Amino acid sequence: MREPIKKKRPGQAGSADTSEFVRQDRIEVRVNHHEKKRITQLSIERGFETTAQYVRTQAVNPGAENPNAQRQAQYACMHQLNRMGTNINQIARHLNSGGQPDGEILVVLVKLLEHAEMLYEKANATPAVAP
């Protein structure tokens, strides 16, 4: 067995690569045409960048969620929070410039609060395991 080589910077093999070591060992598995087609199809359906990434993830951590999907969900959450912050900032600017809170502003604030609570619940929910 060779001595592990540390990468100069993690993530060199793709955006979801979390290994800090260079992959220098190889495992070969023989599959028939139908098995290869199914494995490739599953890797695409679950959003993995490569079939190797899918196979490696499933072998090391069976049922694990695609790290890319998790990252995309986090970005979507951040985007939603950003938009909410922009709305709150506009309301604060209006009120700070002498404007009075009207019914519309209160409705928007209630909707923002509900949306923030929903995002919080989603963020703290147990991640779904891929079938």
N, C-alpha and C positions, 0 to 999 in steps of 0.2 A: 504494500500500500504506500502510495506516495504521500509526501508531506503536503498539507493544504497550503495553497497560495492565496493570500489575501488580495482582493481586488483593489485597484488604485482608488476607485470610487464605486460603491454599490449602485446597481441599476443599469449597468452597462449593457445587459442583455435584454433590455426592454423596460417599459415603464413600471411593470408590476414585479420586476425581479427584486426580491428582497434578500437574496443570498449575498453575504459579504465575501464569499470565497469563489475563486474561479472554478467552474465545473470542468474537471479534467478526467473524471471517471465516466465510464460508459456502461450501460446495461442494454443488452439486445434482447428483444422479445419477438418471436415469430408469430404472425397473425395471418389469417386468410383474408382474401379480398373483402368479404362481407364485414369481418371484424374491423378491418382498417377503415372501411367506409363509415361504419357506425361510430368509431372513435373520433374520426375527423368531423363527422356531422355533430356529435355531442360537443366537441370543443368549439365549433362555430356557434352552435345554439347558445352555449353558456358564455360566449363572449371572450374566450381566451384568445390571445394574440397568436399562439402557435399550438399545434397538437402536442408538442413536447412539453410545453408549459402545463397544458391540461393533464396529461398523463402523469407528470411529476407531481402536480398538486394533489391529484386523486390518490396516488400511490403513498405519498408521505402523510397526507391528511384527508382520508376518505370523506366525501361529502362536503368538503370545504367549498366556500363561496369563492367565486372569481374575484381576485383582488382588484381587477380593473372595474368590475361592477360596483364594488364597495366604494372605490375612489370616485367613480362617476356620481354615485348617490350622494357622497359628501359634497362634491362640487355643486350639485343641484341644490342641496340644502343651503350651502353658503350663498348661492345666487339668490335664493328666496329670501334669506335673512338680509342680504344686501338691499334688495328691493324694499323690504319692510323698513329698513333703516332710513332709506331715502324718503319714504312716505312720512315717517315720524319726524325727520328733519324738516320737511316742508311744513308740517303742522306746527312744529316748534317755531320756525321762522315767522309764520303767520301770527302766532300768538305773541311772540316777542316784539313784533312790530305794532302791537296795539290791537290786533284783531281779536274778536270775541269768538269763543267756541260755540259753534252752532250745531244743530242736530246732525248735519252731514259729517262734521269732524268727529263727533262722538261715535257715530256708526262706523266710520273708518277705523277708529281706535279699537272698538270692540272686535271688529273683523281681524285687525292685526293681532290682537291678543289671542283670539281663537286660533289663528293660523300659526302663531308662535307656539302655542300649546301643542298643536298637532305635530309640528316639526320636532318639538322636544320629545314627544311620545315616540315618534318614528326613530329618532336618533337613539333612544334608550331601549328600543325593542330588541329582542333577541334576534340576531340575524337568521334569516331563513336558510335552511340547508338544502342544497341542490339535490333533486331526486336522482 
